[in-house]
Amino acid sequence: MSPIERRRLRVPRGDRQALIRPEPAALPALVRRNQDLLASYRFDLAPGAPGFREFRAAARAEVMAMARRYARRWGFAVQRGWSEPQPIILSGHQPRPFHPGVWIKNFLAGDLASAVGGVALNLNVDNDEAHAQVFRLPTRDLVCKMVGDEVRTVEVEFAPHARGVPFEEQPAGAIRPETVDGVLALVPAPALGDAFRDCWQRLARAVPEAASLGEAFVVARRHLEERLGLANLELFVSALSDTSAFRLFVAAMLRRCEDFFAAYNDALAEFRRVYRERSPAQPVPDLASDGPRMELPYWVWRAGEPRRRLWVEPTPEGGLALAAEDEPVGRLGPADLADPAAGAERLAGLRRSGWKIRPRAISMTLFVRLAVGDVFIHGVGGALYDQITDAIIERLFGVRPPEIILASATVHLPLETFPATPADLAAAQRAVRDWRCNPDRLLPERARRGGEAKTLIEEKKRLIAACGRTRDERRRVWQRIREINGWLLALAPEQPDAAREELHRIQRYARYNDILTNREYPFCLYPPEDLAAFYRGASRIG
């Protein structure tokens, strides 16, 4: 059975609504199923590579040791030692201020880890491009006493955007100190300003010692999470990519580059077929090829440079040439491909010479779901796209992939909205329409009793009842009814104008409410204790 099935997943629409699938009570059993499934795998990553069980055990030990060292470096609380077979609950996102619908994954991971006697590990995807370096927030300005407040979305840039440059290459010193004043001057409620000021102060304390701006954001968030009782571990994908386990996995995929290339593109084709997606760029582009050269789903670059795609090409002696698009990176000889451990050491040499090889989205989850975690917690988009990873696992290794967890939420900022519900909007639209088409129903009683109005209303009723037999007759009837409606409207001209003004007011308020209730504002604008209480209520395991 294909691992890709059409799924209709929607983020929650209402305030303080969470979507967690499977239900929280079923998650410990899911973890146990995944543990049993992963323990049953007997394949080799590639000819000459260690068996899967040996590889996974070494990868988990290496990753956990690294994550614990990182926690101690920043003074985070570290739980007692980890050892097999304690479950590892994974989540992940870019190291920037994400919205509350993303943050629920961290709390769910922590609660689930506690429930199954494991550990939660959050992966910070700092190899992604550092775009949209802004805080988005709503603000309200007084236009005039008659119009009242105008609500709009504003963006305050906290760092410059360098196209193609990943988070790990952005220095912490790139932060704009004036950002805090810019945001505080615009927040529409004191509680939002208090929450943001607290987060900014934590960020400012982390900046001097952080290796990147992304790391400073992560450290600030982790200190806040500790205050809220969360003890998850953190690891950057850049650090993960420099582990022996990751290099061994990449070396195995280089050994099987043709299989990997085909499995990746075949899985994408299946996803597009199932979801009836016609764009070749969605959800991600196919890997490209140019004669014997082929693209693999990894980034490669040197420090301070934009990311480039990794290409490989067979060499005449049976090895493999690596390139950052058109620039040569290095070579793996036939012996390096025959023995992935030797290939991994060759990749380590490339790293020492300055080259960084980092996974792209699908190759990252492929590695961590097989090598590190017992379950991965995704948002809605990740849950859909990681079906592609499932299909690749099945094609490359011939096994059923482990299950994932979906978690997302919608939380509105604690702001007063305008009196404009969907029902109000529908009523106002109906009133404008009725004044245009049925003024006889809405005229004041005094106007309806007037001789002229009474005669016109009776004529309109007769015309509607007669309707007309031919198309010409019906057209004449419709034209006459329009004339009658126009005469009736002239008897109360201020009423239709008032209805239109009311519709415009409600439409404006509805537009403002859409801004005020947008779920995409960063979590650092929300009172954190309030968010934590909601998350723990929504993700209660037992």
JOZI-V878353 format. One record per residue. N is the residue number from 0. SS is DSSP state (h for helix, s for strand, l for the rest). PSI is psi as a letter, one per 30 degrees, with the letter a starting at -180 (999 if undefined). OMEGA is omega in whole degrees, -180 to 180 (none if undefined). Layout:
N | SS | PSI | OMEGA
N | SS | PSI | OMEGA
This chain:
0 | l | k | -179
1 | l | k | 177
2 | l | f | -179
3 | l | j | 178
4 | l | k | -180
5 | l | k | -179
6 | l | k | 178
7 | l | j | -179
8 | l | k | 178
9 | l | k | 176
10 | l | k | 177
11 | l | k | -176
12 | l | e | -175
13 | l | l | 179
14 | l | k | 178
15 | l | h | 173
16 | s | k | -180
17 | s | k | 174
18 | s | j | 178
19 | s | j | -179
20 | s | k | -6
21 | l | l | 179
22 | l | k | -177
23 | h | e | -178
24 | h | f | -178
25 | h | f | -172
26 | h | e | 176
27 | h | e | 178
28 | h | e | 177
29 | h | e | 179
30 | h | e | 180
31 | h | e | 177
32 | h | e | 179
33 | h | e | 178
34 | h | e | 179
35 | h | e | -179
36 | h | e | -179
37 | h | e | 179
38 | h | f | -178
39 | h | f | -177
40 | l | k | -180
41 | l | g | -176
42 | l | l | 171
43 | s | k | 179
44 | l | e | -180
45 | l | l | 175
46 | l | k | -180
47 | l | f | -179
48 | l | l | 175
49 | l | l | 175
50 | s | l | -174
51 | h | e | -176
52 | h | e | 178
53 | h | e | 180
54 | h | e | -177
55 | h | e | -180
56 | h | e | 180
57 | h | e | -179
58 | h | e | -179
59 | h | e | 180
60 | h | e | -179
61 | h | e | -178
62 | h | e | -179
63 | h | e | 178
64 | h | e | 180
65 | h | e | -179
66 | h | e | 179
67 | h | e | 176
68 | h | e | 180
69 | h | e | 179
70 | h | e | -180
71 | h | e | -180
72 | h | e | -178
73 | l | g | 176
74 | l | g | 177
75 | l | l | 177
76 | l | k | 179
77 | l | k | 179
78 | l | l | -180
79 | l | l | -171
80 | l | k | 178
81 | l | k | 174
82 | l | l | 176
83 | l | k | 2
84 | l | h | -180
85 | l | k | -177
86 | l | k | 173
87 | s | k | -179
88 | s | j | -175
89 | s | k | 166
90 | s | l | -180
91 | s | l | 176
92 | s | l | 176
93 | l | l | -178
94 | l | i | 179
95 | l | l | -178
96 | l | j | -178
97 | l | l | -176
98 | s | l | -175
99 | h | f | 178
100 | h | f | 176
101 | h | e | -173
102 | h | f | 180
103 | h | f | -180
104 | h | e | 180
105 | h | e | -179
106 | h | e | 177
107 | h | e | 179
108 | h | e | 179
109 | h | e | 180
110 | h | e | -179
111 | h | e | 178
112 | h | e | 178
113 | h | e | -177
114 | h | e | -176
115 | h | g | 179
116 | l | h | -178
117 | l | a | -179
118 | s | k | 177
119 | s | k | -179
120 | s | k | 179
121 | s | k | 180
122 | s | k | 179
123 | s | j | -170
124 | l | i | -176
125 | l | g | 173
126 | l | f | 173
127 | l | l | 180
128 | s | k | -177
129 | l | i | 179
130 | l | l | 178
131 | l | h | -179
132 | l | i | -176
133 | s | l | 165
134 | s | k | 175
135 | s | k | 179
136 | s | l | 175
137 | s | l | 175
138 | s | l | -178
139 | s | k | 179
140 | s | k | 175
141 | s | j | 179
142 | s | e | 175
143 | s | l | -176
144 | l | e | -177
145 | l | e | -179
146 | l | e | -178
147 | s | a | -177
148 | s | k | 169
149 | s | k | -180
150 | s | k | 178
151 | s | l | 175
152 | s | k | 179
153 | s | l | 177
154 | s | k | 177
155 | s | j | -177
156 | s | k | 178
157 | l | f | 176
158 | l | l | 179
159 | l | k | 178
160 | l | k | 175
161 | l | j | -174
162 | l | k | 176
163 | l | f | -177
164 | l | k | -179
165 | s | l | -179
166 | h | e | -174
167 | h | f | 180
168 | h | f | -177
169 | l | j | -176
170 | l | k | 180
171 | h | f | -180
172 | h | f | 178
173 | h | f | -178
174 | l | k | 179
175 | l | j | -178
176 | l | f | -177
177 | l | f | -178
178 | h | e | -175
179 | h | e | 179
180 | h | e | 179
181 | h | e | 179
182 | h | e | -177
183 | h | f | 179
184 | l | f | -173
185 | l | f | -175
186 | l | k | -174
187 | l | g | -180
188 | l | k | -178
189 | h | e | -178
190 | h | e | 179
191 | h | e | 178
192 | h | e | 179
193 | h | e | -180
194 | h | e | -179
195 | h | e | -179
196 | h | e | 180
197 | h | e | 179
198 | h | e | -178
199 | h | e | 179
200 | h | e | 177
201 | h | e | 179
202 | h | e | -178
203 | h | e | 179
204 | h | f | -178
205 | h | f | -172
206 | h | e | -174
207 | l | e | -176
208 | l | f | -177
209 | l | k | 179
210 | l | f | -180
211 | l | l | 177
212 | h | e | 177
213 | h | e | 178
214 | h | e | 179
215 | h | e | 177
216 | h | e | -179
217 | h | e | -179
218 | h | e | 178
219 | h | e | 179
220 | h | e | -178
221 | h | e | 176
222 | h | e | 177
223 | h | e | 180
224 | h | e | 178
225 | h | e | 177
226 | h | f | -179
227 | l | g | 175
228 | l | g | -179
229 | l | k | -174
230 | l | h | -180
231 | l | l | 171
232 | s | l | -179
233 | s | k | 174
234 | s | k | 178
235 | s | k | 178
236 | h | e | 176
237 | h | e | 178
238 | h | e | 178
239 | h | e | -177
240 | l | f | 179
241 | l | g | 176
242 | l | l | 176
243 | h | e | -178
244 | h | e | -180
245 | h | e | 180
246 | h | e | 178
247 | h | e | 179
248 | h | e | 179
249 | h | e | 179
250 | h | e | 177
251 | h | e | 178
252 | h | e | 174
253 | h | e | 177
254 | h | e | -178
255 | l | h | -171
256 | h | e | 180
257 | h | e | 177
258 | h | e | -178
259 | h | e | 179
260 | h | e | -178
261 | h | e | -179
262 | h | e | -179
263 | h | e | -178
264 | h | e | 177
265 | h | e | 179
266 | h | e | 177
267 | h | e | 180
268 | h | e | 179
269 | h | e | 179
270 | h | e | -179
271 | h | e | 179
272 | h | e | -178
273 | h | e | -178
274 | h | g | 178
275 | l | h | -179
276 | l | k | -177
277 | l | f | -177
278 | l | k | 178
279 | l | f | 179
280 | l | f | -176
281 | l | k | -8
282 | l | f | 170
283 | l | l | -180
284 | l | l | 172
285 | l | l | 168
286 | l | k | -176
287 | l | l | 176
288 | s | l | 179
289 | s | j | -174
290 | l | b | 179
291 | l | f | 179
292 | s | k | 177
293 | s | k | 178
294 | s | k | 173
295 | s | l | -171
296 | s | i | 177
297 | s | l | 171
298 | s | l | 175
299 | s | k | 177
300 | s | l | 172
301 | s | l | -176
302 | l | k | 178
303 | l | f | -179
304 | l | l | 171
305 | l | l | 177
306 | l | k | 173
307 | s | l | -179
308 | s | k | 178
309 | s | k | 176
310 | s | k | 177
311 | s | l | 179
312 | s | k | 178
313 | s | k | 177
314 | l | l | -178
315 | l | e | -177
316 | l | g | 178
317 | l | g | 176
318 | l | a | -177
319 | s | k | 176
320 | s | k | 180
321 | s | k | -180
322 | s | k | 170
323 | s | i | -168
324 | l | c | -178
325 | l | f | -178
326 | s | k | 179
327 | s | k | 179
328 | s | e | -178
329 | s | a | -178
330 | s | k | 167
331 | s | k | -180
332 | l | l | 179
333 | h | e | 179
334 | h | e | 179
335 | h | e | 179
336 | h | e | -180
337 | h | f | -180
338 | l | j | -177
339 | h | f | 176
340 | h | e | 176
341 | h | e | 176
342 | h | e | 179
343 | h | e | 178
344 | h | e | 176
345 | h | e | 177
346 | h | e | 176
347 | h | e | 177
348 | h | e | 176
349 | h | e | 179
350 | h | e | 179
351 | h | f | 178
352 | l | g | 173
353 | l | f | -178
354 | s | k | 176
355 | s | k | 174
356 | s | k | -176
357 | s | k | 180
358 | s | l | 166
359 | l | a | -169
360 | h | e | -174
361 | h | e | 179
362 | h | f | 176
363 | h | e | -180
364 | h | e | 176
365 | h | e | -179
366 | h | e | -171
367 | h | e | 179
368 | h | e | 178
369 | h | e | -168
370 | h | f | -167
371 | l | e | -167
372 | l | l | 171
373 | l | f | 172
374 | s | k | 178
375 | s | k | 178
376 | s | j | -178
377 | s | l | 164
378 | l | a | -176
379 | h | e | -179
380 | h | e | 180
381 | h | e | 179
382 | h | e | 178
383 | h | e | -173
384 | h | f | -179
385 | h | f | 168
386 | h | f | 176
387 | h | e | 176
388 | h | e | 177
389 | h | e | -178
390 | h | e | 178
391 | h | e | 178
392 | h | e | -179
393 | h | e | -178
394 | h | e | -175
395 | h | e | -170
396 | h | f | 176
397 | l | h | -180
398 | l | l | 175
399 | l | k | -177
400 | l | l | 175
401 | l | l | 180
402 | l | l | 175
403 | l | l | 176
404 | s | k | 176
405 | s | k | 176
406 | s | k | 176
407 | s | l | -178
408 | s | l | 172
409 | s | k | 176
410 | l | k | 178
411 | l | l | 173
412 | l | k | -179
413 | l | i | -177
414 | l | k | 176
415 | l | k | -180
416 | l | l | -178
417 | l | l | -179
418 | l | i | -179
419 | l | i | 178
420 | l | l | 174
421 | h | e | 178
422 | h | e | 177
423 | h | e | -179
424 | h | e | 180
425 | h | e | -180
426 | h | e | -180
427 | h | e | 177
428 | h | e | 179
429 | h | e | -180
430 | h | e | 178
431 | h | e | 179
432 | h | e | -179
433 | h | e | 177
434 | h | e | 179
435 | h | e | -172
436 | h | f | -175
437 | l | h | -179
438 | h | f | 179
439 | h | f | 179
440 | h | f | -171
441 | h | f | -179
442 | l | k | 174
443 | l | l | -176
444 | h | e | -179
445 | h | e | 179
446 | h | e | -179
447 | h | f | -177
448 | h | f | 179
449 | l | l | -175
450 | h | e | -178
451 | h | e | -179
452 | h | e | -178
453 | h | e | 179
454 | h | e | -180
455 | h | e | -179
456 | h | e | 179
457 | h | e | 178
458 | h | e | 180
459 | h | e | 179
460 | h | e | 180
461 | h | e | 180
462 | h | e | 180
463 | h | e | -180
464 | h | e | -178
465 | h | e | 176
466 | l | e | -178
467 | l | k | -176
468 | l | e | -177
469 | l | l | 179
470 | h | e | 179
471 | h | e | 179
472 | h | e | -179
473 | h | e | 177
474 | h | e | 179
475 | h | e | 178
476 | h | e | -178
477 | h | e | 179
478 | h | e | -180
479 | h | e | 178
480 | h | e | 177
481 | h | e | 178
482 | h | e | 180
483 | h | e | 179
484 | h | e | 178
485 | h | e | 178
486 | h | e | -179
487 | h | e | 179
488 | h | e | -180
489 | h | f | 180
490 | l | f | 179
491 | l | i | -172
492 | h | f | -178
493 | h | f | -176
494 | h | e | 177
495 | h | e | 178
496 | h | e | 179
497 | h | e | 179
498 | h | e | 179
499 | h | e | 178
500 | h | e | 178
501 | h | e | 178
502 | h | e | 179
503 | h | e | 179
504 | h | e | -178
505 | h | e | 177
506 | h | e | 178
507 | h | e | 179
508 | h | e | 179
509 | h | e | 178
510 | h | e | 177
511 | h | e | 180
512 | h | e | 176
513 | h | e | 178
514 | h | e | -177
515 | h | f | -177
516 | l | g | 176
517 | l | k | -177
518 | l | f | -170
519 | l | g | -180
520 | l | k | -175
521 | s | k | -176
522 | h | f | -176
523 | h | f | 173
524 | h | f | -174
525 | l | k | 171
526 | l | j | -169
527 | h | e | -180
528 | h | e | 178
529 | h | e | 178
530 | h | e | -178
531 | h | e | 179
532 | h | e | 178
533 | h | e | -179
534 | h | e | -176
535 | h | e | 175
536 | h | e | -177
537 | h | e | -173
538 | l | g | -178
539 | l | k | -176
540 | l | e | -177
541 | l | 999 | none
